[in-house]
Amino acid sequence: MPFVNAGAVTLHYEEAGSGDAVVLVPGTGAAGRTWRLHQVPALVAAGYRAITVDNRGVPPSDPAGPGLTVADLVADTAGLVERLAGGPCRLVGSSMGAHIVQELLLTRPDLATQAVLMASRGRPDAFSRALAAAEQSLHDQRVQLPACYDAAMRAMQNLSPRTLQDEQAVQDWLDIFEMSAPDVTDPGVRAQLDVDVRSDRLGAYRRITTPTLVLSFADDLVAPAARGRELAAAIPGARYTEIRDAGHYGYLEQPEAVNAAMLRFFAGDPR
């Protein structure tokens, strides 16, 4: 397994293809391999070198403990870019991964040529605060929900109504969720739950100069499209695309539409 020393930590990564580098940063508790089903093949076919990373706290990367901050993860990502890409590259992030990328665009703009922010936001709202607090409390109290119940709740929270109405598709998702039920004793996942957009950062994001695509999912309950539109409006010159029939896991639900939008943006296609 390939590892890279990214300054304070050692991170596990995988890469495929050749050409200009694209670093893909996953969301809370997710492994880099979540990108490999759909996004990595599309990037490689388009002539890019796709690099996926397991963030600190997701094995086999180094563990994460209490007090983890987005600044820590930004530094990790910057170290990885410097060592693997050898200079500025394209960056893609979803959810927490997008949060990491948009903060990196402020502190290390020299490392980014373009950025795609999926399922992201620039400020919290009442529901996002409540959801974050609920997930933190679940872990702090070591409440291990029955796998079937957890799977049903994750499906409702992260998938679109269209997927939920497709009997075969939703059963496939439920099976995946049930087999990958979160471990509430995992300190890495708990540490990452604290890495959230806790204050209004829209004003700060007005200083971003990197060409950016904000990609939201129309049925996303976790990072609603309205928050994505706000984020795009704050970033000077940012483009905004909204994918239909997709929830928070839209890059897995509607990969063809997501990949097409990402690749058009990378190629400079104004559509």
C-alpha positions as CSV (number, residue, x, y, z in Angstrom):
1,M,0.0,0.0,0.0
2,P,1.4,3.4,-0.9
3,F,1.9,6.0,1.8
4,V,3.1,9.6,1.8
5,N,4.6,11.6,4.7
6,A,2.4,14.8,4.6
7,G,4.2,16.7,7.4
8,A,2.6,15.8,10.7
9,V,1.0,12.6,9.5
10,T,1.4,9.7,7.2
11,L,-1.4,9.2,4.7
12,H,-2.5,6.3,2.6
13,Y,-3.2,7.1,-1.0
14,E,-3.9,5.5,-4.3
15,E,-3.3,6.8,-7.8
16,A,-4.3,5.8,-11.4
17,G,-3.6,7.2,-14.8
18,S,-1.1,9.8,-16.0
19,G,-1.2,13.4,-17.0
20,D,-2.2,16.4,-14.9
21,A,-2.9,15.5,-11.2
22,V,-6.4,15.6,-9.7
23,V,-6.5,15.1,-5.9
24,L,-9.9,13.8,-4.6
25,V,-10.7,14.4,-0.9
26,P,-13.5,12.3,0.7
27,G,-16.1,13.3,3.3
28,T,-16.4,12.4,7.0
29,G,-15.4,8.9,7.8
30,A,-15.2,8.0,4.1
31,A,-12.3,6.2,2.5
32,G,-10.6,7.4,-0.7
33,R,-11.8,4.3,-2.4
34,T,-15.3,5.9,-2.6
35,W,-14.0,7.9,-5.6
36,R,-12.7,4.8,-7.4
37,L,-16.1,3.4,-8.5
38,H,-17.0,6.3,-10.8
39,Q,-14.8,9.4,-10.6
40,V,-11.4,7.8,-11.0
41,P,-12.2,5.8,-14.2
42,A,-13.7,8.9,-15.7
43,L,-10.7,11.1,-14.9
44,V,-8.2,8.5,-16.1
45,A,-10.2,8.1,-19.4
46,A,-10.0,11.8,-19.8
47,G,-6.2,11.8,-19.5
48,Y,-5.8,12.8,-15.8
49,R,-3.8,11.3,-13.0
50,A,-6.3,10.7,-10.2
51,I,-5.0,10.6,-6.6
52,T,-7.3,9.5,-3.8
53,V,-6.5,9.9,-0.2
54,D,-7.7,8.5,3.2
55,N,-7.9,11.5,5.5
56,R,-6.3,11.4,8.9
57,G,-8.5,9.2,11.1
58,V,-9.4,6.7,8.3
59,P,-7.2,3.6,8.4
60,P,-4.6,2.8,7.1
61,S,-3.8,6.6,7.3
62,D,-2.6,7.8,10.7
63,P,-5.2,8.0,13.5
64,A,-6.9,11.2,14.6
65,G,-7.8,12.1,18.1
66,P,-9.8,14.8,20.0
67,G,-9.2,18.3,18.9
68,L,-8.9,17.6,15.1
69,T,-9.5,20.8,13.1
70,V,-10.1,21.7,9.5
71,A,-6.7,23.4,9.6
72,D,-5.1,20.1,10.5
73,L,-6.7,18.4,7.5
74,V,-5.9,21.3,5.2
75,A,-2.2,21.0,6.2
76,D,-2.4,17.2,5.6
77,T,-3.9,17.8,2.1
78,A,-1.3,20.5,1.3
79,G,1.5,18.2,2.3
80,L,0.1,15.4,0.1
81,V,-0.2,17.8,-2.9
82,E,3.3,19.1,-2.5
83,R,4.8,15.6,-2.3
84,L,2.7,13.7,-4.9
85,A,1.6,16.3,-7.4
86,G,4.8,18.3,-7.1
87,G,3.0,21.6,-7.4
88,P,-0.4,23.1,-8.1
89,C,-3.1,20.7,-9.2
90,R,-6.8,20.3,-9.5
91,L,-8.7,19.5,-6.3
92,V,-12.0,17.8,-5.8
93,G,-13.8,17.4,-2.5
94,S,-17.2,16.3,-1.3
95,S,-18.9,17.3,2.0
96,M,-16.1,17.5,4.6
97,G,-13.7,17.0,1.8
98,A,-15.1,20.1,0.1
99,H,-14.7,22.0,3.3
100,I,-11.1,21.1,3.4
101,V,-10.5,22.1,-0.2
102,Q,-12.3,25.5,0.2
103,E,-10.2,26.4,3.2
104,L,-7.1,25.3,1.4
105,L,-8.0,27.7,-1.4
106,L,-7.6,30.5,1.2
107,T,-4.4,29.4,2.9
108,R,-2.6,27.7,0.1
109,P,-3.9,29.0,-3.2
110,D,-0.5,28.3,-4.8
111,L,-1.4,24.6,-4.7
112,A,-4.6,24.7,-6.7
113,T,-5.3,25.4,-10.3
114,Q,-9.0,24.5,-10.2
115,A,-11.4,23.2,-7.6
116,V,-14.7,21.3,-7.5
117,L,-16.7,21.6,-4.3
118,M,-19.5,19.0,-4.1
119,A,-22.2,18.9,-1.5
120,S,-20.8,21.9,0.4
121,R,-21.8,25.0,2.2
122,G,-20.3,28.3,3.4
123,R,-22.2,28.7,6.6
124,P,-24.2,26.6,9.1
125,D,-27.9,26.7,9.6
126,A,-30.2,25.3,12.3
127,F,-30.6,21.9,10.8
128,S,-26.9,21.4,10.1
129,R,-26.0,22.3,13.7
130,A,-28.6,19.9,15.0
131,L,-27.5,17.1,12.8
132,A,-23.8,17.6,13.8
133,A,-24.7,17.7,17.5
134,A,-26.8,14.6,17.2
135,E,-24.1,12.6,15.4
136,Q,-21.5,13.7,18.0
137,S,-23.8,12.7,20.8
138,L,-24.4,9.3,19.3
139,H,-20.7,8.6,19.3
140,D,-20.0,10.2,22.7
141,Q,-22.7,8.0,24.3
142,R,-21.5,4.9,22.4
143,V,-25.0,4.2,21.0
144,Q,-24.6,1.4,18.5
145,L,-27.9,1.4,16.5
146,P,-29.1,-1.8,15.0
147,A,-27.5,-2.1,11.5
148,C,-30.8,-2.4,9.7
149,Y,-32.1,0.8,11.4
150,D,-28.9,2.7,10.8
151,A,-29.0,1.7,7.1
152,A,-32.6,2.9,6.7
153,M,-31.8,6.3,8.4
154,R,-28.7,6.8,6.3
155,A,-30.7,6.0,3.1
156,M,-33.3,8.6,4.0
157,Q,-30.7,11.2,4.9
158,N,-28.3,10.8,1.9
159,L,-30.3,9.5,-1.1
160,S,-32.8,11.1,-3.4
161,P,-36.5,10.3,-3.5
162,R,-36.0,8.9,-7.0
163,T,-33.5,6.3,-5.6
164,L,-35.7,5.5,-2.6
165,Q,-38.6,4.7,-5.0
166,D,-36.5,2.3,-7.1
167,E,-36.9,-1.0,-5.3
168,Q,-33.8,-2.6,-6.7
169,A,-31.6,0.4,-6.3
170,V,-32.7,1.2,-2.7
171,Q,-32.2,-2.5,-1.7
172,D,-28.7,-2.4,-3.1
173,W,-28.0,0.8,-1.1
174,L,-29.5,-0.7,2.1
175,D,-27.3,-3.7,1.8
176,I,-24.2,-1.6,1.4
177,F,-25.2,0.6,4.4
178,E,-25.9,-2.4,6.6
179,M,-22.6,-4.0,5.8
180,S,-20.8,-0.7,6.5
181,A,-22.5,0.4,9.7
182,P,-20.4,3.0,11.5
183,D,-18.5,2.0,14.5
184,V,-19.3,4.5,17.3
185,T,-16.2,3.5,19.2
186,D,-14.0,4.6,16.3
187,P,-12.0,7.6,17.5
188,G,-11.1,8.7,14.0
189,V,-14.7,9.1,12.9
190,R,-15.5,10.9,16.1
191,A,-12.6,13.3,15.6
192,Q,-13.7,14.1,12.0
193,L,-17.3,14.8,13.3
194,D,-15.9,17.9,14.9
195,V,-14.6,19.2,11.5
196,D,-17.7,21.1,10.5
197,V,-18.6,24.5,9.1
198,R,-19.4,26.1,12.5
199,S,-19.3,29.8,11.5
200,D,-20.3,31.9,8.5
201,R,-17.3,31.7,6.2
202,L,-19.0,33.3,3.1
203,G,-17.2,36.6,3.7
204,A,-13.8,34.8,3.9
205,Y,-14.5,32.9,0.7
206,R,-14.9,36.1,-1.2
207,R,-11.1,36.1,-1.2
208,I,-10.8,32.9,-3.2
209,T,-9.1,33.4,-6.5
210,T,-8.9,29.8,-7.8
211,P,-11.3,28.9,-10.6
212,T,-14.1,27.0,-8.8
213,L,-17.1,24.9,-9.6
214,V,-19.7,24.4,-6.8
215,L,-21.6,21.3,-7.5
216,S,-24.8,20.8,-5.5
217,F,-27.4,18.0,-5.4
218,A,-31.0,19.0,-5.8
219,D,-32.3,16.6,-3.1
220,D,-29.4,17.0,-0.6
221,L,-30.8,17.3,2.9
222,V,-27.3,17.5,4.6
223,A,-25.9,20.3,2.4
224,P,-29.0,21.7,0.6
225,A,-28.6,23.2,-2.9
226,A,-29.5,26.6,-1.4
227,R,-26.4,26.6,0.7
228,G,-24.4,25.6,-2.4
229,R,-25.8,28.5,-4.4
230,E,-24.8,30.8,-1.5
231,L,-21.3,29.4,-1.6
232,A,-20.9,29.8,-5.4
233,A,-22.2,33.4,-5.2
234,A,-19.6,34.2,-2.5
235,I,-16.6,32.9,-4.5
236,P,-15.6,35.4,-7.2
237,G,-16.2,33.9,-10.7
238,A,-17.4,30.6,-9.4
239,R,-19.6,28.4,-11.5
240,Y,-22.6,26.6,-10.1
241,T,-24.1,23.3,-11.3
242,E,-27.1,21.5,-9.7
243,I,-27.6,17.8,-10.3
244,R,-31.2,16.5,-10.3
245,D,-32.4,13.3,-8.6
246,A,-29.4,13.2,-6.3
247,G,-29.0,13.4,-2.5
248,H,-25.9,14.0,-0.4
249,Y,-24.2,11.0,-2.1
250,G,-25.0,12.4,-5.5
251,Y,-21.5,11.7,-6.9
252,L,-22.4,8.0,-6.4
253,E,-26.1,8.3,-7.3
254,Q,-25.7,10.3,-10.5
255,P,-22.1,9.7,-11.5
256,E,-22.5,10.4,-15.2
257,A,-23.9,13.8,-14.6
258,V,-21.4,14.6,-11.9
259,N,-18.4,13.5,-14.0
260,A,-19.6,15.3,-17.1
261,A,-19.9,18.6,-15.2
262,M,-16.5,18.1,-13.6
263,L,-14.7,17.3,-16.8
264,R,-16.4,20.1,-18.7
265,F,-15.2,22.5,-16.0
266,F,-11.6,21.1,-16.1
267,A,-11.6,21.5,-19.9
268,G,-12.7,25.1,-19.8
269,D,-16.1,24.3,-21.4
270,P,-18.4,27.2,-20.4
271,R,-21.6,25.0,-20.5
